[in-house]
Amino acid sequence: MSMRYKIIFIVILVVSAVFVKDAFAFEFPAYEISCLLDTQNNTLDARQKVIFTNNTDKSVREIFFHIYPNRKFSADEKKFILRYAGYFKINPFPDGFQDPEFKINSIKENNAVLSYKIEGDDQTILKVTLIKDLPPKQKIELNIDFSLVIPHAYGRFGWHSLSGRHKIISLGRWYPILSVLDKEGWHNYPFYPYHQPFFSDSADYKLKITLPQNQIVAHSGSVVKETKNNDGSKTIIIQSDNPLRDFSLAVSEDFKIYSLDYKGVKINSYYLSGDDFYGQKGAEFALGLIKFYSEKFTSYPYREFNIAPVYLGYGGNQSSNIILMDTRIYKLPKFLIRYFDFLVSHETGHQWFYNLVGSDEYKQMWIDEGINSYFLLEYLESKYGKDAKVIALSKTMEKFIPSFSFREAASSRYIFLVKNGLDRPVLGKLSSFKEPSSIFSLTYGKGSMVLSMLRYLVGDDAFRRIFKRYFKEYSFRNINVSDFIRLAEEESKQKLSAFFDDWLKSSKYCDYAIKEVTKERIILENRGSIYMPVKTVMEFEDGKFLIDTWVDNKKTRELEIPPGRKLKSVKIDPGNNILDIDRVNNFWPKSIHKRGVGLYYFIYETPIFLNRDFYNLIYGPELAASGLGARVTLQRPYDNIFSLSTIYDFSEKVVKSSFGYERKHLLDKQLSLGLEVFRNEDTGGKENDLDGAKVYLRRELWPASYGLTEINDHVSIYLIRNREFDKSLVSSNREDIDHFSYKRKHEAITGINLTINRSEPYPDPQEGFKSSFSAENAGHFLGGKESFTRLMLELNKYYLLIPGQKLALRLKYGFGYPDDKDLYYLGGYDALRGYDRKTNRGSQIMLGNIEYRFPIKENLNLRLFDNIFNVDSLGGVLFFDLGQSWYESFKNTDLKKDAGLGLRFHIDVGSFLEKVIVRLDVAQAINEPKEKAHIWLGFNHAF
């Protein structure tokens, strides 16, 4: 070999060595944990050895760990955790809130005891001070002895059982785990309880766990050895095949296992008895996703993958090499099997987007959730077809139950947020989200559509190259948004910073529209604040097309129609490539999507079930409490609705017809304006004919309600004629106005209602309060012949006595003038229950109620109609009602009293999608021998 080639060869070797050294300069931490798990007393004692390498270029004297089991919650946080639990229809603390019991016994370096301090507002940061500085690239071994008590709680860390059966212990983030140290320093983030505020380096793990022999362990690694001990315990040694982000366990004596194999990867689905169907489907669906992601990105790098049910309280939770799924998803009705697939596949996908390539989930959750959500959508549509529906129904059932697509689910809630002035940037600290459910709308939903638009911008080839490099360069490392943008720009050869700034770092939105069409030209308009390259397709009567691409940042664009050509249609973005908040204005001429349904009910007025490209005309038969009729609506999704209905009331023998209109998100706020006019025609004569109307303006005071029948915080002002201000089953329109007496004839009334709800959890509160204020004034206008003023104030308070047993109190006062009119009533199923409905009338009232609510039988599990309904538990109520109504003089009336008892059937709908309470009460008036006992049937609690 000539000297020249030797020199070249040596240079290549040196340069290669530099790059290789840089690529592999990061040394993974290593955890070796030995622990004893007492499943009877729910305690754990552990000794943890951690080998930490200082991978930075600066010396460190302190090492930080996250100790999530030590999380300290403020009183306000505890209350909101309970309130937000209503979103998932659970009480996360069955025995009441338990403060953490986590104890550090000692921390040593070799045999030297180290000083440490627990820091942070939430007390989840463990600071360990070393004896001397740890230089760059040097490593240290720390030994931490700790113990903890596992709380009785739902979630990734806790235990629960069903009346002593099917006990499961969930251990996620249960040990001291190193904070991330990089060029920015230590990332000592607090533990945000409403999502996953995690950021960790990949690490090697070895676990030695001793526990009773009857316990089955689902875990994050592969079993190396299992030994049975003479004392009835066993010791299992579990080790990671490749680095992991964390190490989780799920432990139960009741687990069954169903396993499948995919190219040497053993997929284990753990499940409980009775859940065989979904237990097996869990393995099948995980295999499908693993196959899809392995072929698209890179092979699954472990020998096993585990799926374990735990009492999570929400759909699923990602962890390394294991996913934890809520036990309730195994009880879903079979027609929601695709939703089960979605939940399992989503968490499985995090083995690539979280475990394999890590990110800062506290500040940049989009990398984890948004990207995974996009590729999950791609997977589901490859499996079930384009615009795949969530609910799998027969053609017959589709007439009665609407469905929606996974793609529509991704964008629907985001559009609601934008139109109601609730939008915010996708990126940002988890703690900066005002309302936790918006995390799903923005990070998952909008976030997935951002990636879809990136693919549209850069093209399929560049998009594939981006993610080829993504996994090649960042597997077992952490990536940030800047890194991702750099990859995207390098592979696409485009400047993309503005795109990501607009869609991830701002509240800007996109709304292209057809402003005007004439014989000569088409005028397009950008009504939003984001500029995207958008295609417009012009179709002519001769069957030919012209395609225009709008790429500049002007607010309008004018397109000339070629002479002699007759325009048939214009479509902006017909491929739905852009996240446009209003697609109805993307089409000319406007079209109406017609749909006849087998039974019309409120769900057909929910935007996610509508076609966003068109006005929607929906019609079908409608049922009322004692009537039958028909209803038709014309709706512009998210914006407004016109309704027309006619019902024949068999009990009153009256034909009831109405026309209504509602305009939503006025002034880009949670503000709606509504109008309804009605006419009742008496089929037996003219004496009961009645005309009336309602006009209202309603402002929501909280972004979301957490249940279908929960009344959201709001204020309403209204004008009604010859009617009461009706309630509606739909939560966004429900009012909390009871015990007003309406003549519903010759009455013209203006009113206001303010409702604030701070009770939790829905629908069976155990603490907090709910208050309501209403005022009405009737006058001689719009044909009104009545004149009065009334004010009513109500306060409800809830107390947890001991776990499961609650006390509920209500106080209500109503004032009216003049004092000779029937302005209120107190008798009925939700007031004085020992008296007939709408009796005990007066111009003024006082009412007090007390209920003692207690459990009778938990975990009944009486499942009906393929788990659509499940009678979960039976509760009892003892109550006492006290009230008085009067006209001129308080002294001239008697105090009314009654007492009674009742049953409360707690019913799950769709497993965990909704929860309702059916109540049956028996009440007897006190010291009123002529009053018979009254029996009442109702939904949810009386107050």
Buried (B, 14 or more C-beta within 10 A) or exposed (E): EEEEEEEEEEEEEEEEEEEEEEEEEBBBBBBBBBBBBBBEEBBBBBBBBBBBBBBBEEEBEEBBBBBBBBBBBEEEBBBBBBBBBBBBBBBBBBEBBEEBBBEBEEBBBEEEEBEBEBEBEBBBBBBBEBEEEBEEEEEBEBBBBBBBBBBBBBBBBBBBBBEEEBBBBBBBBBBBBBBBBBEEEBBBBBBBBBBBBBBBBBBBBBBBBBBBEEBBBBBBBBEEEEEEEEEEBBBBBBBBBBBBBBBBBBBBEBBBBBEBEBEEBBBBBBBBEBBEBBBBBBBBBBBBBBBBBBEBBBEBBBEBBBBBBBBBBBBBBBBBBBBBBBBBBBBBBEBBBBBBBBBBBBBBBBBBBBBBBBBBBBBBBBBBBBBBBBBBBBBBBEBBEEEBBBBBBEEEEBBEBBBBBBBBBBBBBBBBBBBBBBBBBBBBBBEEBEBBBBBBBBBBBBBBBBBBBBBBBBEEEBBBBBBBBBBEEBBBBBBBBEBBBBBBBEBBEBEBBEBBBBBBBBBBBBBBBBBEBEEEEBBBBBBBEBBBEBBBBBBBEEEEEBEBEBEEEEEEBEBEBEEEBEBBBBBBBBEBBBBBBBBBBBBBEEEEBEBEBEEBBEBBBBBBBBBBBBBBBBBBBBEBEEBEBEBBBBBBBBBBBBBBBBBBBEEBEBBBBBBBBBBBBBEEBBBBBBBBBBBBBBEEEEEBEBBBBBBBBBBBEBBBBBBBBBBBBBBBBBBBBBBBBEBEEBBBBBBBBBBBBBEBBBBBBBBBBBBBBBBBBBBBBBBBBBBBBBBBBBBEEBEBEBBBBBBBBBBBBBEBEEBBBBBBBBEBBBBBBEBEBBBBBBBBBBBBBBBEBBBBBBBBBBBBBBBBBBBEEBEBBEBEEEBBBBBBBBBBBEBBBBBBBBBEEEEEBEEBBBBBBBBBBBBBBBBBBBBBBBBBBBBBBBEBEEBEEBEBEBEBBBB
